[in-house]
Amino acid sequence: MKSKIIWSLLLVLCFGTMQAQELDDIIAKHIEARGGAENWAKVENMKITGRFTAFSVEEDWMAIKTNEGLYYSELHLGKHAVIEAFNGEHGWTIDPWHEISFPRILTKDEDNVFQQKSSLMTPLLNYKENGITTELLGKQDLEGVEVFAIKLTRPSGKFETWYLDANTYLEYRRDSYWVDFTYPSAAESYFEDFREINGLIIPYYEEKMFSQRNRVLLIEDIQFNIELDEELFEMAKGPEMEALRFMEGEWEVEVQGWSGRANRWYPMDITSSKIEYSANNMLEENITYKANFVMPITSQYSFHTGSNKYRVCVYNDFSGETEMFIGQMSDSTFVADNTKMIYGGSQDPQAFGKVTITKQDEEHFNVLIENSFDKGETWKSGNQLIYTRKKAQ
């Protein structure tokens, strides 16, 4: 009995070893059929251009892939222009189909889609180094084509099945999970028209079917190892927040007070300020200056798409108070005040504030703080802050 058990275990181990060896051989032949690992190792990035059909509309398409898993694409989904980007783990998009005009972070299901899109070759190239596991499901007949079916599981737990032509070892079909308006959907992808370029074999045609959708991608040109702007993959900002970028940086700040009696500005303090994007749709400033008393101020600038207005949240750590201002940008001047704010107290505040930010040039901008005691009918100057960009050390 013991010897039977031992022989059974040995047979299982031998079968597992033989299957693993067969899978390794199939993957090695697949990589060689696509041009070989040595040639793919020379590819730092690829810029691919062509035509893409979605919602029965054919438009230009462009994508950039890197050997680090970065991805950027510009395409059309029907009538809408779409931008997509992925840093190897997470991504963002500007996709007006969702009636969202600003960049948004991808869902986990969408990240899985971009893991698939970003592969230079197929994920079977360097799959072990990328934490991917594989399982040979055996040889199958797929629509009259003999294929090797390989189940591939990513570190996220998401899996897909690749079908390699048993004669050419090139990919014939992929079954995976795609997304349809952010919702997961099973998809079938077919690969055809393999061509040689720079010693690499690449499918110039891909057709994908999921839900009721059909997508067709036709490659027209591929460029290798182009000069890349790394900022291309960083999450873009909406045009409204981009308009405030002139404020970003480290600044020397001269603080002045207004003398109504002398009808002039007088110096109050010299301080510094740091302004940076603390979130994609938020610019934050931290500054401390003396105006009668020391005022540690944190100001956060954001844009509210519903009202099409900027909002400025100002926290004064001296008084422990927070105020909200509503503003607009016109040319190089930003103006915000709190006269339209609704307060929860039984009485309206007696004093209101207005902030006017004027860009002078790339190295200078000014902030004028004014007060009103008649709900914005008239304004009186309070303080003026003159910003000069700090020089790099």
Summary of the structure (lengths in Angstrom):
residues: 393
radius of gyration: 29.8
end to end distance: 80.0
largest distance: 109.1
contacts: 1124
relative contact order: 0.09
helix: 15%
strand: 54%
